[in-house]
């Protein structure tokens, strides 16, 4: 767990927190699309889309 936190912290330091959040939002949308297109799992897809929308609402100034 600590190794993962160190990796994430290094990414934030390199790219900014805002950039990481934007990437997470995109990943959530891609996961939703994949669930719809390849697994016909609309319920899980909606949850990933919801997560993407929630991330999009986060405003950071660091």
N, CA, C and O atoms as a GROMACS GRO file, in nm:
protein
  248
    1UNK      N    1   0.083  -0.120   0.000
    1UNK     CA    2   0.000   0.000   0.000
    1UNK      C    3   0.086   0.126   0.000
    1UNK      O    4   0.059   0.220  -0.074
    2UNK      N    5   0.191   0.127   0.084
    2UNK     CA    6   0.277   0.245   0.090
    2UNK      C    7   0.344   0.269  -0.044
    2UNK      O    8   0.360   0.384  -0.086
    3UNK      N    9   0.386   0.162  -0.112
    3UNK     CA   10   0.449   0.177  -0.243
    3UNK      C   11   0.354   0.246  -0.341
    3UNK      O   12   0.395   0.334  -0.416
    4UNK      N   13   0.228   0.206  -0.340
    4UNK     CA   14   0.129   0.268  -0.428
    4UNK      C   15   0.108   0.414  -0.393
    4UNK      O   16   0.093   0.498  -0.483
    5UNK      N   17   0.107   0.446  -0.266
    5UNK     CA   18   0.091   0.585  -0.225
    5UNK      C   19   0.210   0.668  -0.270
    5UNK      O   20   0.194   0.782  -0.313
    6UNK      N   21   0.329   0.611  -0.259
    6UNK     CA   22   0.449   0.683  -0.303
    6UNK      C   23   0.445   0.708  -0.454
    6UNK      O   24   0.481   0.816  -0.500
    7UNK      N   25   0.400   0.609  -0.529
    7UNK     CA   26   0.388   0.624  -0.674
    7UNK      C   27   0.288   0.734  -0.707
    7UNK      O   28   0.314   0.820  -0.792
    8UNK      N   29   0.172   0.730  -0.640
    8UNK     CA   30   0.069   0.831  -0.666
    8UNK      C   31   0.117   0.970  -0.627
    8UNK      O   32   0.093   1.067  -0.699
    9UNK      N   33   0.185   0.981  -0.514
    9UNK     CA   34   0.238   1.111  -0.473
    9UNK      C   35   0.339   1.164  -0.575
    9UNK      O   36   0.338   1.283  -0.606
   10UNK      N   37   0.424   1.077  -0.627
   10UNK     CA   38   0.522   1.119  -0.727
   10UNK      C   39   0.451   1.167  -0.854
   10UNK      O   40   0.494   1.265  -0.916
   11UNK      N   41   0.344   1.099  -0.894
   11UNK     CA   42   0.268   1.142  -1.011
   11UNK      C   43   0.203   1.278  -0.989
   11UNK      O   44   0.204   1.363  -1.078
   12UNK      N   45   0.148   1.298  -0.871
   12UNK     CA   46   0.088   1.428  -0.838
   12UNK      C   47   0.194   1.538  -0.842
   12UNK      O   48   0.170   1.647  -0.894
   13UNK      N   49   0.310   1.508  -0.786
   13UNK     CA   50   0.419   1.606  -0.787
   13UNK      C   51   0.461   1.640  -0.930
   13UNK      O   52   0.493   1.754  -0.960
   14UNK      N   53   0.462   1.539  -1.017
   14UNK     CA   54   0.506   1.558  -1.155
   14UNK      C   55   0.400   1.627  -1.240
   14UNK      O   56   0.433   1.713  -1.323
   15UNK      N   57   0.273   1.590  -1.222
   15UNK     CA   58   0.168   1.632  -1.314
   15UNK      C   59   0.069   1.734  -1.258
   15UNK      O   60   0.000   1.799  -1.337
   16UNK      N   61   0.059   1.750  -1.132
   16UNK     CA   62  -0.038   1.831  -1.056
   16UNK      C   63  -0.162   1.748  -1.022
   16UNK      O   64  -0.199   1.655  -1.094
   17UNK      N   65  -0.222   1.782  -0.913
   17UNK     CA   66  -0.342   1.713  -0.866
   17UNK      C   67  -0.456   1.730  -0.965
   17UNK      O   68  -0.532   1.637  -0.991
   18UNK      N   69  -0.468   1.849  -1.021
   18UNK     CA   70  -0.574   1.876  -1.118
   18UNK      C   71  -0.563   1.784  -1.239
   18UNK      O   72  -0.664   1.732  -1.286
   19UNK      N   73  -0.443   1.764  -1.290
   19UNK     CA   74  -0.422   1.677  -1.405
   19UNK      C   75  -0.456   1.532  -1.370
   19UNK      O   76  -0.516   1.461  -1.451
   20UNK      N   77  -0.420   1.488  -1.251
   20UNK     CA   78  -0.451   1.352  -1.208
   20UNK      C   79  -0.602   1.332  -1.200
   20UNK      O   80  -0.654   1.230  -1.244
   21UNK      N   81  -0.672   1.430  -1.144
   21UNK     CA   82  -0.818   1.420  -1.135
   21UNK      C   83  -0.882   1.415  -1.274
   21UNK      O   84  -0.976   1.339  -1.297
   22UNK      N   85  -0.830   1.494  -1.367
   22UNK     CA   86  -0.883   1.491  -1.503
   22UNK      C   87  -0.862   1.353  -1.567
   22UNK      O   88  -0.950   1.302  -1.635
   23UNK      N   89  -0.746   1.296  -1.544
   23UNK     CA   90  -0.719   1.162  -1.597
   23UNK      C   91  -0.810   1.058  -1.533
   23UNK      O   92  -0.859   0.968  -1.602
   24UNK      N   93  -0.832   1.069  -1.403
   24UNK     CA   94  -0.923   0.976  -1.335
   24UNK      C   95  -1.064   0.986  -1.392
   24UNK      O   96  -1.132   0.885  -1.410
   25UNK      N   97  -1.107   1.108  -1.419
   25UNK     CA   98  -1.240   1.127  -1.479
   25UNK      C   99  -1.248   1.056  -1.614
   25UNK      O  100  -1.346   0.986  -1.641
   26UNK      N  101  -1.147   1.074  -1.696
   26UNK     CA  102  -1.145   1.009  -1.828
   26UNK      C  103  -1.144   0.856  -1.816
   26UNK      O  104  -1.213   0.787  -1.891
   27UNK      N  105  -1.066   0.806  -1.721
   27UNK     CA  106  -1.059   0.662  -1.700
   27UNK      C  107  -1.196   0.608  -1.660
   27UNK      O  108  -1.238   0.502  -1.709
   28UNK      N  109  -1.265   0.678  -1.573
   28UNK     CA  110  -1.398   0.635  -1.530
   28UNK      C  111  -1.494   0.628  -1.649
   28UNK      O  112  -1.570   0.532  -1.662
   29UNK      N  113  -1.490   0.730  -1.734
   29UNK     CA  114  -1.576   0.729  -1.853
   29UNK      C  115  -1.540   0.612  -1.946
   29UNK      O  116  -1.629   0.548  -2.002
   30UNK      N  117  -1.411   0.584  -1.963
   30UNK     CA  118  -1.368   0.473  -2.048
   30UNK      C  119  -1.412   0.339  -1.990
   30UNK      O  120  -1.453   0.249  -2.064
   31UNK      N  121  -1.405   0.326  -1.858
   31UNK     CA  122  -1.450   0.202  -1.794
   31UNK      C  123  -1.600   0.184  -1.816
   31UNK      O  124  -1.647   0.073  -1.841
   32UNK      N  125  -1.675   0.292  -1.805
   32UNK     CA  126  -1.820   0.285  -1.828
   32UNK      C  127  -1.848   0.242  -1.971
   32UNK      O  128  -1.932   0.155  -1.996
   33UNK      N  129  -1.777   0.302  -2.066
   33UNK     CA  130  -1.796   0.268  -2.207
   33UNK      C  131  -1.763   0.121  -2.232
   33UNK      O  132  -1.835   0.052  -2.304
   34UNK      N  133  -1.654   0.073  -2.174
   34UNK     CA  134  -1.614  -0.066  -2.190
   34UNK      C  135  -1.719  -0.162  -2.132
   34UNK      O  136  -1.751  -0.264  -2.192
   35UNK      N  137  -1.772  -0.127  -2.016
   35UNK     CA  138  -1.876  -0.212  -1.955
   35UNK      C  139  -2.001  -0.218  -2.042
   35UNK      O  140  -2.064  -0.322  -2.053
   36UNK      N  141  -2.036  -0.106  -2.102
   36UNK     CA  142  -2.153  -0.103  -2.190
   36UNK      C  143  -2.129  -0.183  -2.318
   36UNK      O  144  -2.212  -0.265  -2.358
   37UNK      N  145  -2.015  -0.159  -2.381
   37UNK     CA  146  -1.990  -0.216  -2.512
   37UNK      C  147  -1.950  -0.363  -2.510
   37UNK      O  148  -1.985  -0.438  -2.602
   38UNK      N  149  -1.878  -0.405  -2.407
   38UNK     CA  150  -1.824  -0.541  -2.407
   38UNK      C  151  -1.890  -0.635  -2.308
   38UNK      O  152  -1.882  -0.757  -2.322
   39UNK      N  153  -1.955  -0.580  -2.208
   39UNK     CA  154  -2.015  -0.664  -2.104
   39UNK      C  155  -2.165  -0.643  -2.090
   39UNK      O  156  -2.230  -0.715  -2.014
   40UNK      N  157  -2.221  -0.546  -2.161
   40UNK     CA  158  -2.363  -0.512  -2.153
   40UNK      C  159  -2.406  -0.495  -2.006
   40UNK      O  160  -2.514  -0.539  -1.966
   41UNK      N  161  -2.319  -0.430  -1.930
   41UNK     CA  162  -2.343  -0.409  -1.786
   41UNK      C  163  -2.375  -0.262  -1.763
   41UNK      O  164  -2.288  -0.183  -1.724
   42UNK      N  165  -2.501  -0.226  -1.787
   42UNK     CA  166  -2.543  -0.087  -1.775
   42UNK      C  167  -2.540  -0.038  -1.630
   42UNK      O  168  -2.511   0.079  -1.605
   43UNK      N  169  -2.568  -0.125  -1.536
   43UNK     CA  170  -2.570  -0.085  -1.395
   43UNK      C  171  -2.431  -0.040  -1.350
   43UNK      O  172  -2.416   0.068  -1.293
   44UNK      N  173  -2.330  -0.121  -1.377
   44UNK     CA  174  -2.193  -0.083  -1.339
   44UNK      C  175  -2.146   0.037  -1.420
   44UNK      O  176  -2.076   0.124  -1.367
   45UNK      N  177  -2.184   0.042  -1.547
   45UNK     CA  178  -2.145   0.156  -1.631
   45UNK      C  179  -2.198   0.286  -1.573
   45UNK      O  180  -2.126   0.387  -1.571
   46UNK      N  181  -2.320   0.285  -1.528
   46UNK     CA  182  -2.378   0.406  -1.468
   46UNK      C  183  -2.302   0.449  -1.343
   46UNK      O  184  -2.285   0.568  -1.318
   47UNK      N  185  -2.257   0.352  -1.265
   47UNK     CA  186  -2.179   0.384  -1.145
   47UNK      C  187  -2.046   0.450  -1.181
   47UNK      O  188  -2.004   0.545  -1.116
   48UNK      N  189  -1.981   0.399  -1.287
   48UNK     CA  190  -1.855   0.461  -1.331
   48UNK      C  191  -1.879   0.600  -1.388
   48UNK      O  192  -1.799   0.690  -1.365
   49UNK      N  193  -1.988   0.618  -1.461
   49UNK     CA  194  -2.022   0.752  -1.511
   49UNK      C  195  -2.050   0.847  -1.396
   49UNK      O  196  -2.011   0.964  -1.401
   50UNK      N  197  -2.117   0.798  -1.294
   50UNK     CA  198  -2.144   0.881  -1.176
   50UNK      C  199  -2.014   0.922  -1.108
   50UNK      O  200  -1.997   1.037  -1.068
   51UNK      N  201  -1.922   0.828  -1.096
   51UNK     CA  202  -1.791   0.858  -1.036
   51UNK      C  203  -1.719   0.965  -1.118
   51UNK      O  204  -1.659   1.057  -1.062
   52UNK      N  205  -1.725   0.953  -1.249
   52UNK     CA  206  -1.662   1.052  -1.337
   52UNK      C  207  -1.722   1.191  -1.315
   52UNK      O  208  -1.649   1.289  -1.305
   53UNK      N  209  -1.853   1.197  -1.306
   53UNK     CA  210  -1.919   1.327  -1.282
   53UNK      C  211  -1.881   1.385  -1.147
   53UNK      O  212  -1.861   1.506  -1.134
   54UNK      N  213  -1.870   1.300  -1.046
   54UNK     CA  214  -1.832   1.349  -0.914
   54UNK      C  215  -1.688   1.402  -0.915
   54UNK      O  216  -1.660   1.506  -0.855
   55UNK      N  217  -1.600   1.332  -0.983
   55UNK     CA  218  -1.461   1.379  -0.992
   55UNK      C  219  -1.457   1.512  -1.067
   55UNK      O  220  -1.381   1.602  -1.031
   56UNK      N  221  -1.537   1.524  -1.172
   56UNK     CA  222  -1.540   1.646  -1.251
   56UNK      C  223  -1.581   1.767  -1.166
   56UNK      O  224  -1.540   1.879  -1.196
   57UNK      N  225  -1.660   1.745  -1.064
   57UNK     CA  226  -1.708   1.855  -0.978
   57UNK      C  227  -1.604   1.902  -0.877
   57UNK      O  228  -1.622   2.006  -0.813
   58UNK      N  229  -1.497   1.827  -0.862
   58UNK     CA  230  -1.394   1.864  -0.764
   58UNK      C  231  -1.311   1.978  -0.821
   58UNK      O  232  -1.257   1.967  -0.931
   59UNK      N  233  -1.301   2.085  -0.746
   59UNK     CA  234  -1.219   2.201  -0.786
   59UNK      C  235  -1.099   2.208  -0.694
   59UNK      O  236  -1.113   2.214  -0.572
   60UNK      N  237  -0.980   2.207  -0.753
   60UNK     CA  238  -0.858   2.216  -0.672
   60UNK      C  239  -0.772   2.331  -0.723
   60UNK      O  240  -0.770   2.361  -0.842
   61UNK      N  241  -0.703   2.393  -0.631
   61UNK     CA  242  -0.615   2.503  -0.666
   61UNK      C  243  -0.469   2.472  -0.630
   61UNK      O  244  -0.389   2.564  -0.611
   62UNK      N  245  -0.437   2.344  -0.620
   62UNK     CA  246  -0.298   2.305  -0.589
   62UNK      C  247  -0.240   2.225  -0.703
   62UNK      O  248  -0.124   2.183  -0.696
   0.00000   0.00000   0.00000
